[in-house]
């Protein structure tokens, strides 16, 4: 039998041994950071998390620890909120500088992967700028009659671009195959270069699309890299800003969605995280054809379980997509501005079009949009469009103060998200609008009153009529 004391010693020794074997340190000095708190943060997909924190001594010296579960990219941050990014590859790291955010003052004294990262981080942006400048000159020397006959400058420009790309490739190729930084640097370059490619090096756009489509979003390296969010944002930003027609943009987005989802199907957590975020990105940018495609793709996916909130958002596109027939509903609860008591339900309205709006007095965006709607109501009503506002308020006075000034039918049952009409229309956010024709066929899912007004100008008052 072991005594309690011997068990305590065993646990203590095991804990110390584990700390030595399984924890790595980041230490050093930030000369302008005496007696200040410094934090080490890591990345998990779209979120960050705290790894360690410490208060520096009188000279700005510090020591922090990280573990193998933190492998990826992390950052040091002090009160100024300006980060110093580091590769957490399992090596001890020693840094020295003025402040974490003053990158030009920081030197990596120990840690090979971070020294490689530091060197590449100093050189690669300059190569990118030079490539963009040479690309601009190359275009001028090819198309401008003043320069196009000059063969030697043309050849020199092409050779310098080739040299810069070769130099970049050789640096990465020379890194150890198993190092995290060898995987990370090309991905970082891909993500950070999209703006320059869209502006100056448009010939690289197809290859950049292909590189983004090869990314595996289930890869733990990407999940811990701090590039997870930017890879999604910049991928679809580049498609949107690639100079293509809107139809071509949506086609490219569909191809990219098709490329992304199969790799994610092996990890339900990441699948839901990426789909939820991408859906939000597409909705915010009013890329509804792409968000509808994503929604239907996800809802038809049998390999993964889609979480409830995401499924509810996406179900809107299956049940309430353009061309479908919206549910009829009775006017219930407290009703304002129903001038004709014969109007008992939506289908009783005889105008060629009706706009159904879901919102609430507690929603700032709803206040903005519905006040705008009230201003243009007389105009759109004159072209045969009636408005029905379904409020998701819970407080009677708030509803009356908010909707009492509107000239169109407004109703509220004070059940908020339990409102039966909102549920039948798969409403998950406010404001939400549906433009219906006389048969309640969904003609448009507007994102703003401005879009409704423009639609009226084009289809009812203008050339599209």
Residue pairs with C-beta under 8 A, 6 or more apart in sequence:
2 10
19 65
22 67
22 68
23 65
23 66
23 67
24 65
24 66
24 67
24 88
24 90
24 91
24 92
24 93
25 63
25 64
25 65
25 92
25 93
26 40
26 63
26 64
26 65
26 66
26 76
26 86
26 92
26 93
26 94
26 95
27 61
27 62
27 63
27 64
27 92
27 93
27 94
27 95
28 61
28 62
28 93
28 94
28 95
28 96
28 97
28 109
29 59
29 60
29 61
29 62
29 95
29 96
29 97
30 38
30 56
30 60
30 62
30 78
30 95
30 96
30 97
30 98
30 99
30 100
31 59
31 60
31 96
31 97
31 98
32 60
32 98
32 99
33 56
33 60
33 78
33 99
33 100
34 56
34 57
34 58
34 59
34 60
35 55
35 56
35 57
35 58
36 55
36 56
36 60
36 78
36 79
37 53
37 54
37 55
37 56
37 78
37 79
38 53
38 54
38 55
38 56
38 62
38 64
38 76
38 77
38 78
38 100
39 50
39 52
39 53
39 76
39 77
39 78
40 50
40 51
40 52
40 53
40 64
40 66
40 74
40 75
40 76
41 48
41 49
41 50
41 51
41 74
41 75
41 77
41 83
42 48
42 49
42 50
42 51
42 66
42 70
42 72
42 73
42 74
42 88
42 224
43 49
43 72
43 73
43 74
43 223
43 224
43 225
43 226
43 228
44 223
44 224
45 223
45 228
45 229
45 270
45 273
46 228
46 229
46 273
46 277
51 64
51 65
51 66
51 70
51 74
52 64
52 65
52 66
53 64
54 62
54 63
54 64
55 62
56 62
64 76
66 74
66 88
68 90
70 88
70 224
71 88
71 89
71 90
71 180
71 224
72 88
72 180
72 220
72 221
72 223
72 224
72 225
72 226
73 85
73 86
73 87
73 88
73 184
73 224
73 225
73 226
73 227
74 85
74 86
74 88
75 83
75 84
75 85
75 86
75 100
75 226
76 83
76 84
76 86
76 95
76 100
77 83
77 84
77 100
77 101
78 99
78 100
78 101
80 99
80 100
80 101
81 101
82 99
82 100
82 101
82 102
83 100
83 101
84 95
84 97
84 100
84 101
84 103
84 106
85 226
86 93
86 95
86 111
86 114
86 117
87 111
87 113
87 114
87 117
87 180
87 181
87 184
89 113
89 179
89 180
89 181
91 110
91 111
91 112
91 113
91 114
92 110
92 111
93 108
93 110
93 111
93 114
94 108
94 109
94 110
94 111
95 106
95 107
95 108
95 109
95 114
96 106
96 107
96 109
97 105
97 106
97 107
98 105
98 106
99 105
100 106
107 118
108 114
108 115
108 117
108 118
113 179
113 180
113 181
116 175
116 179
116 181
117 181
117 184
117 185
119 171
120 171
120 172
120 181
120 185
123 171
124 168
124 185
124 189
127 164
127 167
127 168
128 189
128 192
128 193
128 196
129 196
130 160
130 164
131 161
131 164
131 165
131 196
131 201
132 196
132 199
132 200
132 201
133 200
134 157
134 160
134 161
134 164
135 161
135 200
135 201
135 203
136 200
137 157
138 154
138 157
138 158
138 161
140 147
141 147
141 148
141 150
141 153
141 154
141 157
142 148
142 154
147 153
168 189
172 182
172 185
172 186
175 181
175 182
175 185
176 182
180 221
183 221
184 221
184 225
187 215
187 222
187 225
187 227
187 231
188 225
188 227
190 208
190 211
190 212
190 231
191 227
191 230
191 231
191 234
192 230
192 234
193 208
194 208
194 234
194 235
194 237
194 238
197 204
197 205
197 208
197 238
198 205
198 238
198 241
198 242
202 242
202 243
205 238
205 242
208 238
209 238
209 239
209 252
209 255
209 256
212 231
212 234
212 235
212 238
212 256
213 255
213 256
213 259
213 260
214 259
215 222
215 231
215 260
216 222
216 263
217 223
217 228
217 231
217 260
217 263
217 264
217 270
217 274
218 263
218 264
218 266
218 267
218 270
218 271
222 228
222 231
223 270
229 277
232 274
232 277
232 278
232 281
233 281
235 256
236 253
236 256
236 278
236 281
236 282
236 285
236 287
236 290
239 249
239 252
239 253
239 256
240 249
240 285
240 287
242 249
242 252
244 252
249 287
250 287
250 289
250 290
250 293
253 282
253 287
253 290
253 293
254 290
254 293
257 278
257 290
257 293
257 294
257 297
258 297
260 274
260 278
261 271
261 275
261 297
261 298
261 301
264 270
264 271
264 274
264 275
264 304
265 271
265 301
265 303
265 304
268 304
268 305
271 301
271 304
272 304
272 306
272 307
272 310
275 294
275 298
275 306
275 310
276 307
276 309
276 310
276 313
278 294
279 291
279 294
279 295
279 298
279 310
279 313
279 314
282 288
282 290
282 291
282 294
283 291
286 447
288 445
288 447
291 317
292 317
292 321
294 314
295 313
295 314
295 315
295 316
295 317
295 318
296 314
296 317
296 318
298 306
298 310
298 314
299 306
299 311
299 314
299 315
299 318
306 314
309 428
312 426
312 428
313 428
313 429
315 426
316 425
316 426
316 427
316 428
319 426
320 326
320 425
320 426
320 434
320 442
320 445
321 442
322 442
322 443
322 444
322 445
323 441
323 442
324 441
324 442
325 439
325 440
325 441
325 442
326 356
326 425
326 434
326 436
326 440
326 441
326 442
327 421
327 424
327 425
327 440
328 345
328 346
328 347
328 440
329 345
329 346
329 420
329 421
329 424
330 344
330 345
331 338
331 343
331 344
331 345
331 346
331 409
331 411
332 411
332 413
333 411
333 412
333 413
333 414
334 396
334 399
334 400
334 411
334 412
334 413
334 414
335 409
335 410
335 411
336 400
336 403
336 404
336 406
336 409
336 410
336 411
337 406
337 407
337 408
337 409
337 410
338 409
342 348
343 349
343 409
346 354
346 356
346 388
346 440
347 440
349 386
349 388
350 438
351 381
351 384
351 385
351 386
351 438
352 384
352 385
352 437
352 438
353 384
353 385
353 386
353 435
353 436
353 437
353 438
353 443
353 460
354 385
354 386
354 387
354 388
354 435
354 436
355 373
355 380
355 385
355 386
355 387
355 388
355 433
355 434
355 435
355 436
355 446
355 452
356 388
356 390
356 425
356 433
356 434
356 436
357 369
357 370
357 373
357 387
357 388
357 389
357 390
357 431
357 432
357 433
358 390
358 392
358 421
358 422
358 425
358 427
358 430
358 431
358 432
358 433
359 366
359 369
359 370
359 389
359 390
359 391
359 392
359 430
359 431
359 432
360 366
360 391
360 392
360 393
360 402
360 416
360 430
361 367
361 391
361 393
361 395
361 398
361 399
361 401
361 402
361 403
362 393
362 398
363 430
363 431
365 430
365 431
366 430
366 431
367 402
369 431
369 448
369 449
370 389
370 402
370 403
370 406
370 431
372 449
372 450
373 387
373 406
373 408
373 449
373 452
374 405
374 406
374 407
374 408
376 449
376 452
376 453
377 387
377 406
377 407
377 408
378 407
379 453
379 456
380 387
380 452
380 453
380 456
381 387
381 408
383 456
383 460
383 461
384 460
385 435
385 456
385 460
386 408
386 409
387 408
387 409
388 408
388 409
388 410
388 411
389 403
389 406
389 408
389 409
389 410
389 411
390 411
390 412
390 419
390 421
390 422
391 399
391 402
391 403
391 410
391 411
391 412
392 412
392 416
392 417
392 419
392 422
392 427
392 430
393 399
393 402
393 412
393 414
393 416
394 414
394 415
394 416
395 414
396 412
396 414
399 410
399 412
399 414
403 410
403 412
413 419
413 420
417 423
425 432
425 434
433 445
433 446
433 447
433 452
434 442
434 444
434 445
435 442
435 443
435 444
435 445
435 446
435 452
435 455
436 442
436 443
437 443
444 451
444 452
444 455
446 452
446 455
458 464
459 465
